[in-house]
Amino acid sequence: MIVAIAFLSMGVWLAMRSAFSVFLVPLLDEFKCSRATTAGVQSVSLLVYTVSAPLVGTLIDRIGPRRIVLPGIIILCIGLGLSGFVRSLTQLYVTYGLVAGFGATFVSIVAYSAVIPHWFEGRRGLASGISVSGMGIATFTLVPLTQYFIGTMGWRFAYLVTAGLVFLLLFPLTALFLRYKPGDVGLAPEADGSAGARKKRAVEVVDRAWAETDWTLSRVAKEGRFWAVLAYSFLVIIPLYVVLTHAVGLLRGAGFDKMGAAYVLASLGISSSFFKIFWGWISDRIGRETAFTIGAVSMTIGVLLLLTIEAGAPSWFAYPFIIFLGCGWGVTSPIFMSVAADLFQGKSFGLIYGINEAVLGIGAALGPWLGGFVFDATGNYRLALLIVAATALASCPFIWMAAPRKVRRSRSLD
């Protein structure tokens, strides 16, 4: 049930971000602003997430997730609903960028990164992978649905419908079933192979002194591993948000129709969902570092395939793009969650992971603006795509510096 709630909540959170790509074109037509200025609405939303993620993590550490997530759902729905009534891009910066951006933080990976480690140890990567796979499946569902509502009733109506759907999907289940720790309902965490299939894998503590440290923000700030975690997270997220924000506009410019471009983005979501589960599972076996490196290289290939589509490659190039970019997207969230939990357990984990998400938010906010700025300056996305292909590759050395395998690793008990 915990995994199911996380799956649904993080799915709605990421699908809302991804759906901005199909809002971008009608917003450009409505407000007649530059692409960078219009995409800046998304950047502001992500910057608000950056600022509020540590706050949400701290509050969850202190009072648990349910008292935090439920008000956040209401704030998110208010922001989305008000976005349907705006009369200027400035107002959308407030309703979507500030209000919805703040509310979204409460249903994001920040909240569930603090919950999942309490429930899972031996199969933490798999549990994280299944949870975050909701991001891709919800994107596959919501992006075409949003395009349909925009095409039939307009983008304002689409925001109103989204607000209603978010409330109905998240609020009742969260209120009824979300719990912080297994002990809250008389259970023990899935951990050490105490029964049945769980005997197949267990966590081996390699560095006991590190693993038994009660990590606080002041302690982790002195450790190079913490800064390496922030570095690989920041670098790999930039290309993802260039693509998620600008893919539909790029594909439209390359000759795809509205719904075709939306379905490419939606298919990217479903591809990433498969790979999120796969990378979560396989990282328990081959290590977080190896899994992430393969995924980051795949992301680079996916970005370069998108570049060739813009340069005039045949439309069937969209299929390998969906596979490779989905593979790269899929490796991000389960590895972010698992590496942090492997390295920095303690009573301040929510805050620590909130700082990591804040850095991710900075990179994510940079992506939409960078893509729009380069397009406005050059008339295409090619330079932006080359830059972010390089950042994806540059992230790889830093996860090896973080070295979670030297603290905890999964091993077979067979």
CORQUI-V476239 format. One record per pair of residues at least 6 apart in sequence whose C-alpha atoms are under 7 Angstrom apart, sorted by the first residue. I is the first residue (numbers start at 1). J is the second residue. D is the distance in whole Angstrom. If there is no record, write none. Layout:
i=I j=J d=D
i=I j=J d=D
This chain:
i=2 j=178 d=6
i=3 j=127 d=7
i=3 j=131 d=5
i=4 j=131 d=7
i=5 j=174 d=7
i=6 j=112 d=6
i=6 j=131 d=5
i=7 j=130 d=7
i=7 j=131 d=4
i=7 j=132 d=6
i=7 j=133 d=7
i=7 j=134 d=4
i=8 j=134 d=6
i=9 j=107 d=6
i=9 j=108 d=7
i=9 j=170 d=6
i=10 j=107 d=6
i=10 j=108 d=5
i=10 j=109 d=6
i=10 j=132 d=6
i=10 j=134 d=6
i=10 j=135 d=6
i=11 j=134 d=4
i=11 j=135 d=4
i=11 j=136 d=7
i=11 j=137 d=7
i=11 j=138 d=5
i=12 j=135 d=7
i=12 j=138 d=6
i=12 j=166 d=7
i=13 j=104 d=6
i=13 j=107 d=6
i=13 j=108 d=6
i=14 j=135 d=5
i=15 j=135 d=6
i=15 j=138 d=6
i=15 j=139 d=4
i=15 j=142 d=6
i=18 j=139 d=7
i=18 j=244 d=6
i=18 j=245 d=7
i=19 j=143 d=5
i=19 j=146 d=7
i=20 j=245 d=6
i=21 j=244 d=6
i=21 j=245 d=5
i=21 j=246 d=6
i=21 j=247 d=7
i=21 j=248 d=6
i=22 j=147 d=6
i=22 j=248 d=6
i=22 j=262 d=7
i=23 j=155 d=7
i=24 j=39 d=7
i=25 j=249 d=7
i=28 j=38 d=7
i=31 j=88 d=7
i=31 j=89 d=6
i=35 j=372 d=5
i=35 j=376 d=7
i=36 j=369 d=6
i=36 j=372 d=4
i=36 j=373 d=5
i=36 j=376 d=7
i=39 j=368 d=6
i=39 j=369 d=6
i=39 j=372 d=7
i=40 j=368 d=7
i=40 j=369 d=6
i=41 j=93 d=5
i=41 j=97 d=5
i=42 j=97 d=6
i=42 j=368 d=7
i=43 j=365 d=4
i=43 j=366 d=7
i=43 j=368 d=6
i=43 j=369 d=6
i=44 j=97 d=5
i=44 j=98 d=7
i=44 j=365 d=7
i=45 j=96 d=7
i=45 j=97 d=4
i=45 j=98 d=6
i=45 j=101 d=4
i=46 j=101 d=7
i=46 j=361 d=5
i=46 j=364 d=6
i=46 j=365 d=5
i=47 j=361 d=6
i=47 j=362 d=6
i=47 j=365 d=6
i=48 j=98 d=6
i=48 j=101 d=6
i=48 j=102 d=6
i=49 j=101 d=6
i=49 j=102 d=6
i=49 j=105 d=6
i=49 j=358 d=7
i=49 j=361 d=6
i=50 j=357 d=7
i=50 j=358 d=4
i=50 j=359 d=7
i=50 j=361 d=5
i=50 j=362 d=6
i=51 j=358 d=6
i=52 j=102 d=7
i=52 j=105 d=7
i=53 j=105 d=6
i=53 j=110 d=6
i=53 j=354 d=5
i=53 j=355 d=7
i=53 j=357 d=6
i=53 j=358 d=6
i=54 j=351 d=5
i=54 j=354 d=4
i=54 j=355 d=5
i=54 j=358 d=7
i=56 j=106 d=7
i=57 j=110 d=6
i=57 j=111 d=7
i=57 j=350 d=4
i=57 j=351 d=4
i=57 j=353 d=7
i=57 j=354 d=5
i=58 j=350 d=6
i=58 j=351 d=5
i=60 j=68 d=7
i=60 j=350 d=6
i=61 j=347 d=7
i=61 j=348 d=6
i=61 j=350 d=6
i=64 j=180 d=6
i=65 j=111 d=7
i=65 j=180 d=6
i=66 j=175 d=7
i=66 j=178 d=6
i=68 j=106 d=7
i=69 j=106 d=5
i=69 j=107 d=6
i=70 j=171 d=6
i=70 j=175 d=7
i=72 j=103 d=5
i=72 j=104 d=7
i=72 j=106 d=5
i=72 j=107 d=7
i=73 j=103 d=6
i=73 j=107 d=7
i=73 j=167 d=7
i=73 j=171 d=7
i=75 j=99 d=7
i=75 j=100 d=7
i=75 j=103 d=5
i=76 j=99 d=7
i=76 j=100 d=4
i=76 j=103 d=4
i=76 j=104 d=6
i=77 j=163 d=5
i=77 j=166 d=7
i=77 j=167 d=6
i=79 j=95 d=5
i=79 j=96 d=6
i=79 j=99 d=5
i=79 j=100 d=4
i=80 j=95 d=7
i=80 j=96 d=6
i=80 j=100 d=6
i=80 j=159 d=6
i=80 j=160 d=7
i=80 j=163 d=5
i=81 j=159 d=6
i=81 j=160 d=5
i=81 j=163 d=5
i=82 j=95 d=6
i=83 j=92 d=6
i=83 j=95 d=5
i=83 j=96 d=6
i=83 j=159 d=6
i=84 j=156 d=4
i=84 j=157 d=6
i=84 j=159 d=5
i=84 j=160 d=6
i=85 j=156 d=7
i=86 j=92 d=6
i=110 j=353 d=7
i=110 j=354 d=6
i=110 j=357 d=7
i=113 j=337 d=6
i=114 j=349 d=7
i=114 j=350 d=5
i=115 j=180 d=6
i=115 j=181 d=7
i=117 j=124 d=7
i=117 j=341 d=6
i=118 j=181 d=6
i=118 j=189 d=7
i=119 j=181 d=6
i=119 j=182 d=6
i=119 j=189 d=5
i=119 j=190 d=6
i=120 j=189 d=6
i=120 j=190 d=5
i=120 j=191 d=6
i=121 j=190 d=6
i=121 j=191 d=5
i=121 j=203 d=7
i=122 j=190 d=7
i=122 j=191 d=5
i=122 j=192 d=6
i=122 j=201 d=6
i=122 j=202 d=5
i=122 j=203 d=5
i=122 j=410 d=7
i=123 j=284 d=7
i=124 j=338 d=7
i=125 j=280 d=4
i=125 j=281 d=6
i=125 j=283 d=6
i=125 j=284 d=6
i=125 j=334 d=6
i=125 j=338 d=6
i=126 j=277 d=6
i=126 j=280 d=4
i=126 j=281 d=4
i=128 j=280 d=6
i=128 j=334 d=5
i=128 j=337 d=7
i=129 j=276 d=5
i=129 j=277 d=4
i=129 j=279 d=7
i=129 j=280 d=4
i=129 j=281 d=7
i=129 j=334 d=5
i=130 j=276 d=7
i=130 j=277 d=5
i=132 j=276 d=7
i=132 j=333 d=6
i=132 j=334 d=7
i=133 j=273 d=4
i=133 j=274 d=7
i=133 j=276 d=5
i=133 j=277 d=6
i=134 j=273 d=7
i=135 j=273 d=7
i=136 j=269 d=4
i=136 j=270 d=5
i=136 j=272 d=5
i=136 j=273 d=5
i=137 j=269 d=6
i=137 j=270 d=5
i=137 j=273 d=6
i=139 j=266 d=6
i=139 j=269 d=5
i=140 j=266 d=4
i=140 j=267 d=6
i=140 j=269 d=5
i=140 j=270 d=6
i=141 j=266 d=7
i=143 j=262 d=6
i=143 j=266 d=6
i=144 j=262 d=6
i=144 j=263 d=6
i=144 j=266 d=7
i=146 j=158 d=6
i=147 j=259 d=7
i=147 j=262 d=7
i=149 j=158 d=5
i=150 j=158 d=6
i=182 j=188 d=5
i=182 j=189 d=6
i=191 j=202 d=7
i=192 j=202 d=5
i=193 j=199 d=4
i=193 j=200 d=7
i=193 j=201 d=7
i=193 j=202 d=6
i=199 j=413 d=6
i=200 j=412 d=6
i=200 j=413 d=5
i=200 j=414 d=6
i=201 j=410 d=7
i=201 j=411 d=6
i=201 j=412 d=5
i=201 j=413 d=5
i=202 j=410 d=6
i=202 j=411 d=6
i=202 j=412 d=7
i=202 j=413 d=7
i=203 j=408 d=7
i=203 j=409 d=6
i=203 j=410 d=5
i=203 j=411 d=6
i=204 j=408 d=6
i=204 j=409 d=5
i=204 j=410 d=6
i=204 j=411 d=6
i=205 j=407 d=6
i=205 j=408 d=5
i=205 j=409 d=7
i=206 j=406 d=6
i=206 j=407 d=5
i=206 j=408 d=6
i=207 j=406 d=6
i=207 j=407 d=5
i=210 j=407 d=7
i=211 j=407 d=6
i=214 j=345 d=7
i=214 j=346 d=4
i=214 j=347 d=7
i=215 j=344 d=6
i=215 j=345 d=6
i=215 j=346 d=5
i=215 j=348 d=7
i=216 j=348 d=5
i=217 j=352 d=6
i=220 j=226 d=6
i=225 j=401 d=6
i=225 j=402 d=4
i=226 j=402 d=7
i=228 j=398 d=5
i=228 j=399 d=6
i=228 j=401 d=6
i=228 j=402 d=5
i=229 j=398 d=7
i=229 j=399 d=6
i=229 j=402 d=6
i=230 j=356 d=6
i=230 j=359 d=6
i=231 j=395 d=7
i=231 j=398 d=6
i=232 j=395 d=4
i=232 j=396 d=7
i=232 j=398 d=5
i=232 j=399 d=6
i=233 j=360 d=6
i=234 j=359 d=6
i=234 j=360 d=5
i=234 j=363 d=5
i=235 j=363 d=7
i=235 j=391 d=5
i=235 j=392 d=6
i=235 j=394 d=7
i=235 j=395 d=5
i=236 j=391 d=6
i=236 j=392 d=5
i=236 j=395 d=6
i=237 j=360 d=6
i=237 j=363 d=6
i=237 j=364 d=6
i=238 j=363 d=5
i=238 j=364 d=5
i=238 j=366 d=7
i=238 j=367 d=5
i=238 j=388 d=7
i=239 j=367 d=6
i=239 j=388 d=5
i=239 j=389 d=7
i=239 j=392 d=7
i=240 j=329 d=7
i=241 j=364 d=5
i=241 j=367 d=5
i=241 j=368 d=6
i=242 j=367 d=4
i=242 j=368 d=5
i=242 j=371 d=6
i=245 j=368 d=6
i=246 j=371 d=7
i=248 j=261 d=5
i=248 j=262 d=6
i=250 j=310 d=7
i=251 j=261 d=6
i=252 j=258 d=7
i=252 j=261 d=6
i=254 j=309 d=7
i=254 j=310 d=6
i=254 j=312 d=7
i=267 j=322 d=7
i=268 j=322 d=5
i=268 j=326 d=5
i=269 j=326 d=7
i=271 j=322 d=7
i=271 j=323 d=6
i=271 j=326 d=5
i=272 j=326 d=4
i=272 j=327 d=6
i=272 j=329 d=6
i=272 j=330 d=4
i=273 j=330 d=6
i=275 j=326 d=7
i=275 j=327 d=5
i=275 j=330 d=5
i=275 j=331 d=7
i=276 j=330 d=4
i=276 j=331 d=6
i=276 j=334 d=6
i=279 j=291 d=6
i=279 j=330 d=7
i=279 j=331 d=6
i=280 j=334 d=5
i=280 j=335 d=7
i=283 j=291 d=6
i=284 j=410 d=6
i=285 j=410 d=6
i=287 j=405 d=7
i=288 j=335 d=6
i=288 j=339 d=7
i=289 j=399 d=6
i=289 j=400 d=6
i=292 j=331 d=6
i=292 j=335 d=7
i=293 j=396 d=5
i=295 j=327 d=6
i=295 j=328 d=4
i=295 j=331 d=5
i=296 j=328 d=5
i=296 j=392 d=6
i=296 j=393 d=6
i=296 j=396 d=7
i=297 j=393 d=6
i=298 j=324 d=5
i=298 j=325 d=6
i=298 j=327 d=6
i=298 j=328 d=5
i=299 j=324 d=6
i=299 j=325 d=5
i=299 j=327 d=7
i=299 j=328 d=4
i=299 j=329 d=7
i=299 j=392 d=7
i=300 j=389 d=5
i=300 j=392 d=6
i=300 j=393 d=7
i=301 j=324 d=6
i=302 j=321 d=5
i=302 j=324 d=5
i=302 j=325 d=4
i=303 j=325 d=7
i=303 j=385 d=6
i=303 j=389 d=6
i=304 j=389 d=7
i=305 j=317 d=7
i=305 j=321 d=6
i=306 j=321 d=6
i=307 j=382 d=6
i=307 j=385 d=6
i=309 j=315 d=7
i=309 j=317 d=7
i=339 j=404 d=6
i=340 j=353 d=7
i=342 j=404 d=6
i=342 j=408 d=6
i=343 j=404 d=6
i=343 j=407 d=7
i=370 j=384 d=7
i=371 j=381 d=6
i=371 j=384 d=6
i=374 j=381 d=6
i=374 j=383 d=7
i=374 j=384 d=6
i=375 j=381 d=5
